[in-house]
């Protein structure tokens, strides 16, 4: 019974408790209150005409006092929740300084890039996997279109190109589509099978693209695969679209062949333009990409003590590269040292000279070698005559200059801050045009 009574108190009594708590300390009266007149309830307070009167005891009588003016209320805003601001990448002030040759190359590129801007639409068929990440898709599409316009003088915009784009987890889709359109000879060596195997083994880490050549109808083919780790703040990913498109241009200039190019010429040139086009809207961003690229030299285990190597060591790399097969271009060192060689050439001779060099490679082997590439897989040395004609210096004389530039760049990069991923994105917005 006591329990039932307690429950009844909770139901019936609690509201009364709340009511008593909410009663005002003083009431507001419409009846005139006159100080000194009698009142009935000791210490009762009545507000009348902006004064608070209190019922006080005077001898045996209860009388209203003189009253106290009501203080003007001060409005104090109640605490309110503050909306969480939308996260934004606050820009950071990042240095823009470059070494003299690198700066000259970048400035010449920007001048060329701006002079080639056009509203003409490239003849590109983008074939997108339904599960493709939309952010990565936009990065690829935007930068492929820009790169196509940049190279329109070398490869006209009306020349067709088909591009398959998917996440690495969907690489089987790329494999099935690409194998169905490529001539069988372009699949020799099982290179695409190896990429498929790698995609299955490392779906979160393996990212990039490929430029295998022209399909059965004569249209150039590209493909790209991204992962959740891909982001524009990483120089590797940001240069991929333009890097692979540069290979399309190379093939177009050389008659659908890569044969006339040494490894450093083929991959270095693609990396060179890849970095430049990725950093086209910001010299600071380009500088950071360039530092990222150089910092990766030891991470692949190829040159762990690269900062201690003399200029002659790097010059000898290019001598040794002449006897390297076209199938041996994968080590990162070919990509980064090759791009540094083109950085030197562009900073010294300009972008137009580089394009003249490529255009001269197409048929230079005719009458010198039976084929542009030997049965042993080595490039016909006739390319050297084009190099000499274009740059006014033999490759043998250029190699020490490459080596010195590479050495100087490595020393320049020592101790400089490098930003990665989301931090790098604070330097400048992702370019879209």
FENRARA-V262675 format. One record per residue. N is the residue number from 0. RES is the residue in one small letter. PHI is phi in degrees with one decimal (none if undefined). OMEGA is omega in radians with two decimals (NA if undefined). NEAR is the number of other ideal C-beta (glycine too) atoms within 8 Angstrom. Layout:
n: {N/N}
res: {RES/RES}
phi: {PHI/PHI}
omega: {OMEGA/OMEGA}
near: {NEAR/NEAR}
This chain:
n: {0/1/2/3/4/5/6/7/8/9/10/11/12/13/14/15/16/17/18/19/20/21/22/23/24/25/26/27/28/29/30/31/32/33/34/35/36/37/38/39/40/41/42/43/44/45/46/47/48/49/50/51/52/53/54/55/56/57/58/59/60/61/62/63/64/65/66/67/68/69/70/71/72/73/74/75/76/77/78/79/80/81/82/83/84/85/86/87/88/89/90/91/92/93/94/95/96/97/98/99/100/101/102/103/104/105/106/107/108/109/110/111/112/113/114/115/116/117/118/119/120/121/122/123/124/125/126/127/128/129/130/131/132/133/134/135/136/137/138/139/140/141/142/143/144/145/146/147/148/149/150/151/152/153/154/155/156/157/158/159/160/161/162/163/164/165/166/167/168/169/170/171/172/173/174/175/176/177/178/179/180/181/182/183/184/185/186/187/188/189/190/191/192/193/194/195/196/197/198/199/200/201/202/203/204/205/206/207/208/209/210/211/212/213/214/215/216/217/218/219/220/221/222/223/224/225/226/227/228/229/230/231/232/233/234/235/236/237/238/239/240/241/242/243/244/245/246/247/248/249/250/251/252/253/254/255/256/257/258/259/260/261/262/263/264/265/266/267/268/269/270/271/272/273/274/275/276/277/278/279/280/281/282/283/284/285/286/287/288/289/290/291/292/293/294/295/296/297/298/299/300/301/302/303/304/305/306/307/308/309/310/311/312/313/314/315/316/317/318/319/320/321/322/323/324/325/326/327/328/329/330/331/332/333/334/335/336/337/338/339/340/341/342/343/344/345/346/347/348/349/350/351/352/353/354/355/356/357/358/359/360/361/362/363/364/365/366/367/368/369/370/371/372/373/374/375/376/377/378/379/380/381/382/383/384/385/386/387/388/389/390/391/392/393/394/395/396/397/398/399/400/401/402/403/404/405/406/407/408/409/410/411/412/413/414/415/416/417/418/419/420/421/422/423/424/425/426/427/428/429/430/431/432}
res: {x/x/x/x/x/x/x/x/x/x/x/x/x/x/x/x/x/x/x/x/x/x/x/x/x/x/x/x/x/x/x/x/x/x/x/x/x/x/x/x/x/x/x/x/x/x/x/x/x/x/x/x/x/x/x/x/x/x/x/x/x/x/x/x/x/x/x/x/x/x/x/x/x/x/x/x/x/x/x/x/x/x/x/x/x/x/x/x/x/x/x/x/x/x/x/x/x/x/x/x/x/x/x/x/x/x/x/x/x/x/x/x/x/x/x/x/x/x/x/x/x/x/x/x/x/x/x/x/x/x/x/x/x/x/x/x/x/x/x/x/x/x/x/x/x/x/x/x/x/x/x/x/x/x/x/x/x/x/x/x/x/x/x/x/x/x/x/x/x/x/x/x/x/x/x/x/x/x/x/x/x/x/x/x/x/x/x/x/x/x/x/x/x/x/x/x/x/x/x/x/x/x/x/x/x/x/x/x/x/x/x/x/x/x/x/x/x/x/x/x/x/x/x/x/x/x/x/x/x/x/x/x/x/x/x/x/x/x/x/x/x/x/x/x/x/x/x/x/x/x/x/x/x/x/x/x/x/x/x/x/x/x/x/x/x/x/x/x/x/x/x/x/x/x/x/x/x/x/x/x/x/x/x/x/x/x/x/x/x/x/x/x/x/x/x/x/x/x/x/x/x/x/x/x/x/x/x/x/x/x/x/x/x/x/x/x/x/x/x/x/x/x/x/x/x/x/x/x/x/x/x/x/x/x/x/x/x/x/x/x/x/x/x/x/x/x/x/x/x/x/x/x/x/x/x/x/x/x/x/x/x/x/x/x/x/x/x/x/x/x/x/x/x/x/x/x/x/x/x/x/x/x/x/x/x/x/x/x/x/x/x/x/x/x/x/x/x/x/x/x/x/x/x/x/x/x/x/x/x/x/x/x/x/x/x/x/x/x/x/x/x/x/x/x/x/x/x/x/x/x/x/x/x}
phi: {none/-59.6/-65.3/-65.2/-65.2/-66.6/-64.7/-64.2/-65.6/-62.6/-75.0/-94.6/-83.4/-61.5/-60.1/-66.5/-60.2/-63.1/-61.6/-65.8/-66.6/-86.4/-64.6/-69.9/-66.2/-127.1/-98.2/-105.0/-109.4/-91.9/-84.1/-61.8/-108.3/-115.1/-54.8/91.7/-84.4/-72.9/-132.0/-113.8/-116.3/-59.0/69.8/-63.6/-118.8/-130.1/-98.0/-143.6/46.9/65.7/-131.2/-105.0/-103.2/-119.1/-79.0/-114.2/-99.9/-126.1/68.5/-98.8/-103.7/-107.6/-129.4/-76.0/-78.5/-72.6/85.2/-124.9/-59.5/-74.0/-66.9/-62.1/-63.9/-100.2/-76.0/-110.9/-63.4/-70.2/-58.8/-133.8/-71.2/-93.2/-57.9/-69.5/-64.8/-67.2/-59.1/-131.1/-83.6/-66.9/-63.7/-115.2/-86.6/-122.0/-59.6/-118.6/-64.0/-133.2/-66.6/-53.8/-67.8/-64.4/-63.3/-61.9/-64.7/-64.7/-65.2/-66.1/-62.8/-59.8/-60.8/-65.7/-58.7/-65.8/-71.9/-103.8/-59.8/-150.8/-91.6/-64.0/-91.6/-66.5/-86.3/-124.5/-104.2/-87.4/-110.7/-106.4/-66.3/-57.6/-95.0/-70.3/-62.8/-68.8/-67.0/-66.0/-58.1/-63.5/-59.8/-66.6/-61.9/-58.7/-79.2/-66.4/-61.8/-65.5/-65.3/-60.6/-68.5/-62.0/-95.1/-60.9/-68.8/-89.2/-135.7/-53.7/-68.3/-83.9/-72.7/-70.9/-149.2/-115.9/-130.2/-100.3/-131.7/-155.5/-76.8/-61.3/-63.2/-108.6/-63.1/-57.6/-62.9/-61.5/-56.7/-63.3/-70.7/-67.8/-65.3/-76.7/-109.7/-84.0/-62.4/-59.8/-67.2/-80.4/-104.0/-58.3/89.8/69.1/-62.5/-74.3/-62.8/-66.6/-66.0/-62.8/-61.8/-66.7/-62.2/-70.9/-78.6/-139.2/-67.0/-95.7/-110.4/-80.1/-142.2/151.4/-167.6/-154.1/-127.7/-74.2/129.2/-94.0/-80.1/-63.5/-92.2/94.8/-85.7/-65.7/-125.0/-134.9/-146.6/-137.2/-132.6/-115.7/-133.1/-65.8/-88.2/-73.0/-155.6/-68.4/-77.4/-109.0/-59.4/-62.3/-69.7/-64.4/-91.3/-58.7/-57.6/-70.9/-58.0/-68.9/-66.8/-59.2/-63.9/-62.1/-65.5/-57.3/-62.1/-63.5/-67.3/-103.7/72.4/60.4/-143.1/-105.6/-58.3/-72.0/-112.4/-71.3/-58.8/-67.3/-73.0/-68.5/-81.5/-63.9/-64.8/-65.9/-66.4/-56.6/-71.7/-60.2/-65.5/-63.4/-69.4/-67.5/-105.5/-67.5/-97.5/-160.2/-65.0/-64.7/-64.9/-60.7/-56.7/-65.7/-59.6/-64.3/-66.6/-57.3/-61.1/-66.4/-66.9/-82.9/-54.0/-80.5/-69.9/-93.7/74.3/-85.6/-139.6/-60.9/-110.4/-60.6/-71.2/-98.0/-75.7/-78.0/-59.7/-63.9/-63.3/-72.0/-62.9/-66.6/-55.4/-71.9/-63.9/-66.9/-64.4/-65.9/-104.8/-97.2/-71.1/-63.1/-84.0/-113.0/-91.2/-65.9/-50.8/-55.1/-59.1/-65.2/-71.3/-76.7/-68.7/-63.1/-66.5/-70.2/-63.9/-70.8/-61.4/-64.3/-62.7/-68.5/-68.6/-97.6/-116.4/96.5/-64.4/-61.2/-66.3/-62.5/-67.2/-63.6/-60.7/-65.8/-63.3/-81.2/-78.9/-53.2/-114.7/-64.6/-74.8/-63.1/87.2/-109.9/-127.9/-68.0/-141.2/-65.9/-136.0/-77.2/-63.0/-82.4/89.4/-98.1/-71.1/-58.5/-68.6/-60.8/-57.8/-64.5/-67.8/-68.1/-58.7/-63.4/-64.6/-76.8/-101.8/71.9/-150.7/-74.8/-56.6/-61.3/-79.7/-79.3/-55.8/-61.7/-68.7/-58.2/-59.5/-66.5/-63.1/-61.6/-58.9/-63.4/-64.8/-63.5/-68.4/-61.0/-76.2/-58.0/77.5/-81.2/-67.5/-121.0/-101.5/-127.4/51.9/-64.1/-65.6/-64.9/-68.0/-79.1/-69.8/-160.5/-67.5/-68.1/-69.5/-120.9/-147.5}
omega: {3.12/-3.13/3.13/3.13/-3.13/3.12/3.12/3.11/-3.14/-3.10/-3.02/-3.01/-3.06/3.10/3.13/3.09/-3.14/3.13/-3.11/3.11/-3.04/3.11/3.13/3.09/3.12/3.11/3.11/-3.04/3.03/3.14/-3.12/3.07/3.14/3.12/3.12/3.10/-3.05/3.05/-2.99/-3.02/-3.11/3.12/3.04/-3.13/3.12/3.08/-3.13/3.12/3.01/3.02/3.09/3.14/-3.11/3.10/-3.06/-3.13/3.10/-3.00/3.11/-3.08/3.02/-3.06/3.05/3.10/-3.08/3.12/3.13/-3.13/3.12/3.12/3.12/-3.08/3.06/-3.11/3.09/-3.11/3.09/3.10/3.10/-3.13/3.10/3.14/3.09/-3.12/3.08/-3.12/3.08/3.06/3.10/-3.10/3.07/3.07/-3.07/-3.09/3.12/-3.05/3.07/3.06/-3.04/-3.11/3.13/3.11/3.12/3.12/-3.12/-3.12/3.11/3.09/-3.12/3.10/3.13/-3.13/-3.11/-3.13/-3.08/3.12/-3.11/3.08/-3.14/-3.09/3.10/3.12/-3.06/3.07/3.11/-3.14/-2.96/3.04/-3.09/-3.10/-3.12/3.06/-3.02/3.13/3.13/3.11/-3.13/3.13/-3.13/-3.08/-3.12/-3.03/3.01/3.14/3.12/-3.12/3.10/3.13/3.12/-3.09/-3.06/3.11/-3.14/3.14/-3.06/-3.06/-3.14/3.10/-3.02/3.10/3.06/-3.08/3.03/-3.07/3.11/2.96/3.13/3.11/3.13/-3.03/3.08/3.10/3.07/-3.11/-3.09/-3.11/-3.09/3.13/-3.12/-3.07/-3.09/2.97/-3.04/-3.10/3.11/3.09/-3.13/3.12/3.09/-3.09/-3.13/3.05/3.12/3.09/3.11/3.12/3.13/3.12/3.13/-3.12/-3.06/-3.05/-3.12/-3.06/-3.07/3.13/3.12/-3.11/-3.14/3.10/-3.00/-3.12/-3.11/3.12/-3.07/3.14/-3.14/3.12/3.10/-3.09/3.01/2.95/3.13/3.06/-3.12/3.10/3.12/3.14/-3.11/3.07/-3.01/3.12/3.11/-3.08/-3.14/-3.10/-3.04/-3.14/-3.06/-3.10/-3.11/3.08/-3.09/3.10/3.09/3.07/3.08/3.12/3.11/-3.14/3.14/-3.12/-3.04/3.07/3.14/-3.14/3.01/-2.96/-3.06/-3.04/2.94/-3.11/-3.09/3.11/-3.09/-3.04/3.13/3.12/3.12/3.10/-3.13/3.13/3.11/3.13/-3.11/-3.11/3.08/-3.11/-3.02/-3.09/-3.07/3.09/3.11/3.12/3.10/3.11/-3.14/3.08/-3.11/3.10/3.07/-3.09/-3.14/-3.13/-3.11/-3.10/-3.11/-3.03/3.13/3.09/-3.10/-3.13/-3.05/3.14/-3.01/-3.08/-3.11/-3.07/3.10/3.14/-3.12/3.12/-3.12/3.09/-3.13/3.09/-3.09/3.04/-3.14/-3.11/3.14/-3.14/3.12/-3.13/3.11/3.12/-3.09/-3.06/-3.01/-3.10/-3.07/-3.08/3.09/-3.11/-3.02/3.11/3.07/3.13/3.10/3.07/3.12/3.04/3.11/-3.11/-3.13/-3.14/-3.11/-3.03/3.11/-3.09/-3.11/3.13/3.12/3.14/3.07/3.11/-3.12/-3.13/-3.14/-3.07/-2.94/-3.03/-3.03/-3.10/-3.09/-3.11/3.12/3.13/3.09/-3.13/3.12/3.10/-3.06/3.09/3.10/3.11/-3.11/-3.13/3.09/-3.09/3.13/3.13/-3.08/3.14/3.10/3.11/-3.12/-3.13/-3.07/-3.00/3.11/-3.11/3.12/3.06/-3.12/3.11/-3.13/-3.06/3.09/3.09/3.03/-3.09/3.14/3.12/3.14/3.11/-3.12/3.13/3.14/3.11/3.11/-3.05/-3.06/3.03/-3.12/-3.12/3.08/3.08/-3.09/2.96/-3.04/3.09/3.13/-3.12/3.11/-3.13/-3.10/3.10/3.09/-3.11/3.12/-3.13/NA}
near: {4/5/6/7/8/8/8/9/9/8/7/8/9/9/7/8/8/8/8/7/6/5/6/4/4/8/8/7/8/3/5/4/12/6/10/5/8/7/9/6/7/7/7/10/11/13/12/11/3/5/11/10/14/11/15/10/7/6/4/2/7/11/13/15/9/5/12/7/6/8/4/4/4/4/4/4/5/4/3/5/3/4/4/4/5/4/4/5/7/5/7/8/3/11/7/7/4/10/8/7/11/12/10/11/13/13/8/12/12/9/8/11/12/7/6/10/6/7/3/7/6/11/9/11/8/8/8/8/11/4/7/13/8/6/6/11/11/9/12/14/10/11/13/16/11/13/14/14/13/11/11/13/5/10/11/5/12/5/9/10/14/13/14/14/15/16/12/14/8/12/14/8/10/13/12/8/10/14/9/6/10/13/8/6/5/8/12/6/5/7/7/12/8/8/12/11/8/9/14/7/7/8/11/8/7/13/12/7/11/10/12/9/11/8/12/6/5/6/9/14/16/15/12/14/16/14/13/5/7/9/9/10/11/12/12/9/11/13/14/14/15/16/13/14/14/14/12/13/11/14/15/11/12/14/6/7/8/10/11/14/13/10/14/12/10/15/12/18/15/14/15/13/13/16/15/14/15/16/16/12/7/10/9/11/14/14/14/15/14/13/11/14/12/11/10/11/12/11/6/9/5/9/8/6/7/9/7/4/10/6/11/8/9/14/13/10/11/16/9/8/11/10/5/10/7/12/6/8/10/4/8/9/11/15/11/14/15/17/15/13/14/12/14/13/11/16/12/9/8/8/9/7/12/13/10/9/12/12/9/10/12/9/4/13/12/5/3/8/9/2/8/9/10/9/3/5/8/9/13/15/8/10/15/9/8/12/13/11/6/11/11/4/8/8/9/6/8/12/12/10/10/15/16/10/13/13/12/10/13/12/8/8/9/7/2/8/5/8/11/8/8/8/9/14/11/10/12/8/4/6/12/5/4}
